[in-house]
Structures are given as structure tokens and as C-alpha cells.
Amino acid sequence: MKFIAEINVMPLKALLDPQGKAVKLNMHNIGYKSVENVRIGKHITLELEAKNKNDANIKVEETCKKILSNPIIESYEFVIFNK
């Protein structure tokens, strides 16, 4: 079966996000003063072949841990859909 995984990788909340801070500052500079917090991350979509949804979950979990995120500074979450 084919599945699609939608994955979000974000900096850990306890860590500073310099890119998000720069975007927030620029937003304030152009008049968007109501913006209080900006966090910048990655959105990844991948298509995979798996026996079933549970197998797809295992494969995506492994991929996130080993390749797509750095567990020291990032967290991730994902959703899997049938294609």
C-alpha cells in the first residue's frame, strides 16, 4: 500500500530560535506589532510503500529519528494518510 506522511520538524521550545527571532523583529519593523512569537521549522511530505498503516508509522518514525530531525535540538510530529 502507498502512504503519504506529512512531517513537521520544529526547534525544541526550550531552545532559542534565531531565525524565528529575526522574522519577529522584521514583522515588528513593518508594523505587525501584535506578533509575539515566531518559530521556524521544516515541513516534509514523503510518499512511502508499506504493508499497512502501522508499518508506515514505524518507517516514518525511524526516518524522523535517524535522518529528518536532530533530537538534541528538534522535535517532530507526523500524520500518515492512505494515498
C-alpha positions in Angstrom: 0.0 0.0 0.0 1.1 3.6 -0.6 1.0 6.2 2.1 1.8 9.9 2.4 3.4 11.2 5.5 3.2 14.9 6.5 6.0 15.7 8.9 6.7 18.8 10.9 10.1 19.3 12.5 10.5 22.2 14.9 13.2 23.5 17.3 12.6 22.4 20.8 10.6 25.0 22.8 13.3 25.3 25.4 15.8 26.5 22.8 16.2 29.9 21.2 15.1 30.1 17.5 17.4 32.8 16.0 15.6 32.5 12.6 12.2 33.0 14.3 13.5 35.9 16.3 14.8 37.6 13.2 11.4 37.2 11.4 9.6 38.5 14.5 11.8 41.6 14.6 11.2 42.2 10.9 7.5 41.8 11.3 7.6 44.4 14.2 9.6 46.7 12.0 7.0 46.7 9.2 4.1 47.3 11.6 2.9 43.8 12.8 3.5 44.6 16.5 0.9 42.1 17.7 3.1 39.2 16.7 4.6 37.8 19.9 6.4 34.6 19.0 7.7 33.1 15.7 9.2 29.6 15.4 10.6 28.4 12.1 10.8 24.7 11.3 10.6 22.3 8.4 7.6 20.7 6.7 8.3 17.5 4.9 6.0 15.4 2.7 7.0 11.9 1.7 5.4 9.0 -0.1 6.2 5.5 1.0 5.3 1.9 0.4 4.3 -0.2 3.5 2.3 -3.3 4.3 -0.2 -1.3 6.4 -0.5 1.9 8.4 1.2 0.6 11.4 4.2 -0.4 9.3 4.2 3.0 7.7 4.2 4.6 11.2 7.2 2.6 12.2 9.1 3.5 9.0 8.3 7.2 9.3 9.2 7.3 13.0 12.6 5.7 12.2 13.2 8.2 9.3 12.4 11.1 11.6 14.7 9.9 14.3 17.6 8.9 12.1 17.5 11.4 9.2 15.0 14.2 9.3 15.5 15.6 12.8 18.2 16.3 15.3 16.7 15.0 18.6 19.1 17.2 20.6 17.6 20.4 19.3 14.4 19.4 17.4 11.1 17.7 17.9 8.8 16.2 15.3 5.3 15.1 14.7 3.7 13.5 11.7 0.4 12.3 10.2 0.1 9.4 7.8 -2.6 9.2 5.1 -3.5 6.5 2.6 -2.7 7.5 -0.9 
